[in-house]
Amino acid sequence: SINGKCFDWLLISRRSCFRAGVRYYVRGIDSEGHAANFVETEQIVHYKGSKASFVQTRGSIPFFWSQRPNLKYKPKPQISKSVNHMDGFQRHFDSQIISYGKQMIVNLVNQKGSEKPLEQTFSKMVNSMANGMVRYVAFDFHKECSRMRWDRLQILMDQLAEQQDE
């Protein structure tokens, strides 16, 4: 109940059975375009007979890469050089568009250091796909929000405001 108005709020997460696994052991996509550790979260609000739903998905960056555990705290990501990334990448987003419609990608990885090649490759692939149903925004979460500066999330919210309203 908010301001004396009662409503039902449901939160449902659905984890994909494709490419499930432990962090660092399962990354990227398979040839069918299934992203590792993919989760769909749906928020449903029911108020006076009306319903509204919002779906958010998350998963591993959808191209062929790995991050093999070693003795370092954070192993360096390795992007595969021996495969055509675009086939699986295209399959992934075709499936996303069929299931959910227009896509707003928010990439939160570091844009410096060992994660920089992941962000650059992801951005380049989205641009080369040239699909008007897919928009890409990179936001270096660790840099922008370091030292518990959560107020800096407003920068990201401002970048997404138009699409969110749409």
N, C-alpha and C positions, 0 to 999 in steps of 0.2 A: 504494500500500500504506500503510495506517495501522494501527499497533499489530499489524503482522504479518498483517493481513487484506487480501487483494488484491481489488480490485473494478474495474469499468470505470466511468468517468465521462465522459459525452458532453455537449457543449454545442453546440447548434445554433441559429443565428439565421436567421430567414426574413423578408426584407423584402418588403412588399407592392408589387405593381406599380401599384397605384392611388395617385395623388397623391404620387408620389415627387418630390423636388426639393431645391433648395438652401435652407438655413436662411434665414429672412426672406422668401424669395420664395414659398414654398408653406407656408401655415398653415391651420388649421381643417379643415373637412370640405367634401365636395361634397354634392349633393342626394341621393345614394344612401347617405350616411352613412360614406363612406370617409374616415378621418382621414389627414391629411398625414404622410408619413414614418413610417408604421406598421411596427413590427417586432415579431415574435413570437420570444421566446427560450425554448428548452426545455432543461431540464437533466434528463438521464437517468442513473440509477445502476443498474448491473447487478451483483448480488452473489449468488453461489451459486444461479443459476437464477431468482432473483427480480429483478423490475424495478420501479423507481419513477420517476415523472416529475413535474416541476413546470414549469408554463408561466407566463411573465410576458410581458405585452405593453406596448408604449409607443407613443405617437403624439401628434400635436398635439391640443390641447384641442378636443373634438368639437362645436364650433358654428361659425358663420360669422364669421370674423375674418381680419384681414390685418396685416402688419407690413412696410410698404413701405420698402425701403432708401433712405436719404438720406445726407447728410453727417455725421449724428450717429453716434456709436459704437453706440448701441442705439436704433433707431427705436421710436416709441411704437406699441403695438398699437391697432388700430382694430376695434371690434366693429360688424358690419354692422347697420344699423337698418332695412333695407328688406326683410328676409326673415323667414320663420317658422323660427326656430332649432329648434323642438321636433321638426319632421318629420325632419330629418336626424339630430338628436341621438337620437331614438327609434330610427330605423333602425340607427344605429351600435350602440347597446346591445342591441337585439334580436339583431343579428348576433353580438355578443360573447357573449351568453348562450347562443345556440344552439351556438356553437363551443366555448366554454370553461366554461359553467355560471356559478355565482355570481361576481360581480365585486367586487373590492376596489379602489377607485380611490384612488391616493395622488397628490395634487397637490403638487408641490414648488416651484411658482412663488412669487415674492415676494408677500407680502400687503400690501405698501405700494408707493407710487410708481406707476409706469405699468402694472405687472402686476396691481395690486389689482382693477381692473374684471374682468379675466379670471377671477380666483379667485372673486369674488363672483357673477359670472354662472354659472360652472360649478356652484358650490354650490347656487345657486337652481334651476338646471335639474334637477339630480339630485333635489332635494327635491320639485319639482313633478312629476317623473316618478313619484314614489311607488312605486317597484318594490322589493320586498323582496329581490330578487336582486342589488341594487346598493347598495353602501355607499361613502360618500365620507369621506376624511380629508385635510385640508389641513395641510401641514407646510412652514413657511417655511424652507427649507433654508439659504438664504444668511444669514438672521438667526440661526438656531439654531446653525449650524456655522461661523460666521465665525471667523477667526483660527485655523483648523485644529483646531477643537474637535469632532473626529469622535466623541468620547465622547457628545456630545449626540444622536447618532443613536439612543441608547437610549430617548429620549423617544418617537420615532416607533415603535420596536420595541415598546415597552410599549403604545402605542395599537393596534397591529396584532396583538398576541399572541393574543388570543382567536380571531380569524378565522384566523390562521395555524395554530393548533392544530386548528381545525375542518377 
